[in-house]
Structures are given as C-alpha cells and as structure tokens.
Amino acid sequence: MKKLPSLFKHAKPIALIILVLVLILTIYHNYFQRGNMEQFQKDFPVIGLTLGDSFEQVRSQSNYHFKVRSLLESDLIVVKKPFIFKYTSKEYSFSLPPGLFLGISIDLEHVTSIDVSPHLEYINLEDMLTLLRTLQQLFEQSGWQVSYIYNSLEEVRAQFTDTKEDILGFQEWQNSQGDEIYIELERTWEADDVLPKLLGKPEDLFLVRVVIYNKGVSKKYIFLEDTGD
C-alpha cells in the first residue's frame, strides 16, 4: 500500500477522537431511525471552511456555534452534533452528506487538516459502498482528480467480507491547489458484538473517514515548539 501522507504524523490525537465518535454515534443511532432523515436536514447547521482559513473565517462562513473562546498554538476543534460540512474553495467546493463528527486541526489559528465522517450512524457494508459511490461522484463533479486507488469498490467488498480486514484505504483525490482528500474505511463493530445486537443490527458496522490535507498549508502554519537550541 502507498505510504500515507504526513497528515497522520501531524494530526492531533485521532485515536481519542475515534473513541469519542464511537460514543456519539452510539447515542444518536436510534434517534435518527425514528423518522425520515430529510425532515431533520433543514435544521442542521452548515460548517464552511477551506484549508488555510483562519478560525475567524470559519466562524463567519458557518452558522454552527463554536464554543471556543481561545485557541492554543496547536489545537483541535471537535464538532459532535449533526452538521453539514461544506468545503468552500472557490474552484473545488462541495458539500458532504450530513455527518455527526468533524475534527478540525488548527495551527497558529489556521485550519491545517480536516477529518470528517459524512454519516449520522454506523453503516453496514452495502450502505457504506453506496456512500462511497456518492463521494466519488461528488468529488469528480467538483473538479477533483483521483490521484491514487488503494482499493476499488469490488475490492473493498471482498476484503471486508472474505479476508476480514478491519481498516482499508479507499482512494486519494487532489486538486490543482495541492489539497488532498484521503478516504479511510474502518470496521468498527462485528455482527456478534454487543452493540450491533443492542441496536437491532446484528451485522458488521463501519465508519467512513474523509481526511482533507495540504502539505504546503501545514508547513506554513504548523507550530514548531522552541527547543532552546
């Protein structure tokens, strides 16, 4: 597999974020099963940003209320209520399906990476494949180009069913501004785990992560701690 971009060296404690996400998605799972999802979407706040935006720009482009009073030199903002994420690049803008988790990495008060899961509950394999097709069409229509394929849709299905992989890379996309999108898939729960049974879904459940990163933006704003040398 191709070596992953340096995002995962730069990103804040993703493992902790995922643990938080597990709890959040567990709480919200049944809530959004009670009715038609479309009736809720009009009430979801929009979070709009582009890599390199200042946090004040993020606030001005969003109608989500960020409960942040001050920022550290290197910080992480976690959104854990239903939202719609909009990437506001003039040439490559897109809006993802409603999500329940967003991690925004901030360095020197500017956005340096984004980690978003564009779904409101854990999803089964078939729903995940449908979501991936939607993302492919969305990025292509928004002017992004596929830069690397880790696994095709058929290979994703095979590896999660036949070889029982737990984490897979799917695709990478890029644009002319150096922005990159990396899609990672994770089997979060197996069918015989307690949670799927409690949720009334005795099947494997998955998580989709859409990570957006730009090496140049990261280098421009990354906080380098003074070692005294």
VEXTORKOL-508893 format. One record per residue (C-alpha): residue in one letter; x, y, z. Coordinates in steps of 0.25 Angstrom, whole numbers, plus 2048, in hexadecimal, padded with zeros to 3 digits. Example, Ala and Ser with C-alpha at 12.3 -4.5 7.8 and 13.67 -1.06 7.14 Angstrom:
% VEXTORKOL-508893
A8317EE81FS8377FC81D
END
This chain:
% VEXTORKOL-508893
M800800800K80580E7FDK80B815809L80081E80FP80282D80ES80983481AL7FB838820F7FB82D829K80883282FH803840830A7F583D835K7F083E843P7EC83284CI7E482B841A7E281F84AL7DC827855I7D382D84AI7CE820845L7CB81B853V7C2828855L7BC825848V7B881784CL7B181C858I7AA827850L7A581E845T7A081484FI79781F855Y792824849H790817841N781815845Y77D823845F77F825836Q778818833R76B81D839G76782582CN76B82A81EM77982F81FE77583B815Q76C84181FF778844828Q78284881EK77C85681DD77F85982BF78E85482AP79886082BV7A2861820I7B1862823G7B8868817L7C7869816T7D386780DL7E1862811G7E986F815D7DD87781AS7DF87E827F7D587A832E7CE887831Q7CC884823V7C6876827R7BD87D830S7B8887826Q7B587C81CS7AE873825N7A087482DY7A586A837H7A8870845F7B686C848K7B886C857V7C7871856R7CC87D85ES7DB87C85BL7E4873853L7F186D856E7FD86E84CS7F9860848D7EB85C84BL7DF853847I7D1856846V7C784B846V7B984C841K7B0841847K7A2846843P79B843836F7A084D82BI7A284E81CF7B1851818K7B485A80CY7C185B806T7C186A802S7CD86A7F8K7C98737ECE7CD8697E1Y7CB85C7E9S7BF85E7F2F7B68527F7S7AC84F802L7AD841809P7A183980DP79C83D81CG7A6838826L7A8837835F7B7838837L7C1843832G7CF845837I7D6852832S7E5853835I7E9861838D7F7867838L7FA87583AE7EB878839H7EA87282BV7E4865826T7EF85B822S7E784E821I7D8849822D7D383B826V7C4839823S7BB82D823P7AF83081AH7A4827820L79C82882CE79D81A832Y7A580E830I7A2808822N7A27FA81CL7AB7F5811E7A07F8806D79D80680BM7AC80980CL7AE8057FDT7A280E7F9L7A8819801L7B68177FAR7AF8187EDT7A98257F1L7B682A7F5Q7BD8267E8Q7B282E7E0L7B383A7E9F7C283C7E8E7C28397DAQ7B78437D7S7BE84D7E0G7CB84D7D7W7D48447E0Q7DC8397D9V7DF82B7DES7EE82A7E2Y7EF81C7E8I7E68107E9Y7E88077F5N7DC7FE7F3S7D17FE7E9L7C27FD7EDE7C37EE7EAE7D07EC7F2V7CA7F37FER7BE7EA7FEA7C87DE7FCQ7D27E2807F7C77E5811T7BF7D880ED7CA7CE80AT7D77D2811K7D07D981DE7D97E581CD7D67F0827I7DB7FC821L7DD800812G7E180B80AF7D880E7FEQ7DC81A7F5E7E48277F5W7E08337EEQ7E78407EBN7E584E7E4S7EE8587DEQ7F08607EBG7F78547F2D7EB8507FAE7E98417FCI7DE838801Y7E082A807I7D5821809E7D7816814L7CD80B818E7CC804825R7C47F882AT7C07FE838W7B77F383DE7B67E4839A7A87DE837D7A97D5844D7AE7E184DV7A47E6857L7A27F4851P79C7EF844K7937E684BL78E7F1854L78C7FA848G7847EF842K78E7EE837P7957E0838E79F7E382DD7AD7EA82BL7AC7F982CF7B6802826L7BC810827V7C081981BR7CB82481DV7CD82F813V7DA836816I7DE84380FY7EC848810N7F6851809K80584F80BG80885D808V7FD863811S80285A81CK81185F81AK80C86D81AY80586D827I80A86182FF80E86583DL81D862840E82086284ED82C869852T83685F858G84086A85CD84B865853
END
